[in-house]
Amino acid sequence: MKQVRGLGSRITDKDGSSTVEDNKIGTFFKNRIQKMGTGIKTATDAVTGGVVEKLVIHKRGDGSSDVLKDQDEDEANGGGGGEDEPAVEVMTNEEKKKFRMPPDDTLQKMIIIGKQKVKGVSIQDYYEVAWSEGNDCDKEPIYGPFLTSCGKNDVKVNKWESREGGYKGDWCGESYTQQRIVTFNFMKQTIGQTLVSVQHTQRCRRIENDRCILHMSLKMKGFPYADCFVVEVRHVASRVGENDILVEIGLHVRFLKSCLFESKIRTNTTAETTKLQMDLLALIVEGCKPYTKEIAGDEEDEEEEEEVDVEEEFEETAEESKDIICDLPFIRFFITLGAKIFLWPFIKLDLFDPFPPTTVDEALTNVRRRVGLLEKISCDGVTDEQKHRVAKELKAIQASLKNIEAITSISKKDIVS
């Protein structure tokens, strides 16, 4: 008979006799299993020439645990025995209410542009409403009609495809079980009207009934610098508690090559995409309402859930504040902001302009320089339509300055003559 020390093993000889090598259970398995997380974990100890004995550790919510031994009676008696039933994890009602999925790693690398909690909806119903387009279910299509309502033309939403091995994301490197292509076009105001063609490569995967991830890569062509960047958008719906889900939307503008107008492209693209995705989220939430399941006791638990959410938000805010304090650019920002608020009102502007213009020409040059600066600032982060209106007003200002210059020059000639 071989001996195994220190594991709390029961060793059974072929003649049926048995000895307990160590009565102390716990230190090895308990330490290992506590690191593996909460719930029920099963550890097996197999000894050559003996039987398999299971140690089941049940962790309670207060941190204490029970260690249970379970030996197959048939094997202990030398019988044929059947298959062992796997240990089943049973969550208490309190644990179900506080259930949260871990953060999505890829989402943490993106800008979170939207977040919405949807009560009483399962991940399956969310997927069918938002992304199935009515295929293999009784839900109405939503994505194609939404794009059409936004003024997109020739909208085509292909069916989901799947293959062995799945599909790998170009940017995130993750594996997805489904993929489809969405195409459309629209007229964009740049230097005149131009036709922009768009292709969405959408990939999706679901983690049981706990999470649904939809990642789309947006490529465009038909306007200057369109080949310099790709827009990554990610919808992550995660189960919260027992009956609700939390939908989060992330955005990342990925540049494929260097670009002179990178900052401006990122600002404009973020603004336009955010509005579009938030409108889509509102439509999805509205579409989920007919499939909301009212669970008894939800009203009583709502305050507790809100308290948990507030605690989580407080922890996130505290963590973010810690990062801000350690980030020098943010420190400079707050110092500058404080100076503008508390010091600027008491500073005379003459200090920054000790030699004011003395002639009309000098004043006009000064104004034109300021107008140029105004044009640069006002056109950053606005839509194409707003840019057009701003450019029109600035053109009028330039025309007025020319008129003033012409009038003053005529006056000078009259005085000379």
HUBEL-V434332 format. One record per helix or strand. SS is the DSSP state (H for helix, E for strand). FROM is the first residue (numbers start at 0). LEN is the number of residues. Records with the same first field share a line. If there is no record, write none. Layout:
# HUBEL-V434332
SS->FROM-LEN  FROM-LEN
This chain:
# HUBEL-V434332
E->9-3  17-3  39-7  51-8  64-7  99-1  110-8  152-5  160-1  166-2  174-2  177-12  192-15  210-11  228-12  243-12
H->26-9  72-4  92-5  106-3  122-8  142-7  225-3  261-30  297-28  327-15  343-3  348-4  359-19  383-33
